[in-house]
Amino acid sequence: MQPLDSEKSLIKISHCNKDIFGSSVPKHCPLCGQSLVYRKLEEAPVSIPSPFVNGHRERCSFLLKPTTGTFLSGYDGSSDLHVGITNTKGLVYNYNEAGVHKAEHGWEQCVNIPLVQPDMYGLLEQWDLYLEQFSAAEIWLPHRYDEHLHNCYTYALMFINCVLSAQKQQPMNKSEFTEKFVIPRTRKASKYITIYKEICKNGFYTVDHPSQEGGTSTVGRLTS
Ligand SMILES: [Zn+2]
């Protein structure tokens, strides 16, 4: 298996009535061998951006990654996930059975949900202090940890709700936050993982062209 850069875009072209995914723009169709000149607009290569970012470069974000390994290596679709919140300097605050950690590395391949608009200067200025004070609270001591009821997600969501309440906004419960923000991104990520793994294995990955099938291809929606 040839590992690819996890932050690199994948490429989709259409030929032989199929969508063909690869790691770069091919000169020849991998199916029929025909030289590709991309004369028609519908044949033009489309870039599929990676859903993963280096979390240490994302400020004021909610991050999600597998507890062990990475999404593109070792993750089987049902492995445990771990979440954290970044400060403005790329430190990832996260909570587990050993308490709150401020990670300088280990979050290089994450799904991220930005929590602050770039023009919210007041909040950006306060963010690191908020996060530090919030994390120092007694409820995040190691013995308070519970795998199901008081975990990394409890910690991250409670912090988000503290920020929302400071801005006089309504809090969100776990299912609201998950459905509205997390699931759309993990769905996109899981499609990317499928394509990525096939490309690593075979060099390219094909799906029947939606217009030829008369149905909608789930993979095709990755670009939307
Ligand atoms: Zn072809």
Boltz pocket constraint, residues with backbone or C-beta under 6 A from the ligand:
constraints:
  - pocket:
      binder: B
      contacts: [[A, 15], [A, 16], [A, 29], [A, 30], [A, 31], [A, 32], [A, 33], [A, 34]]
      max_distance: 6.0
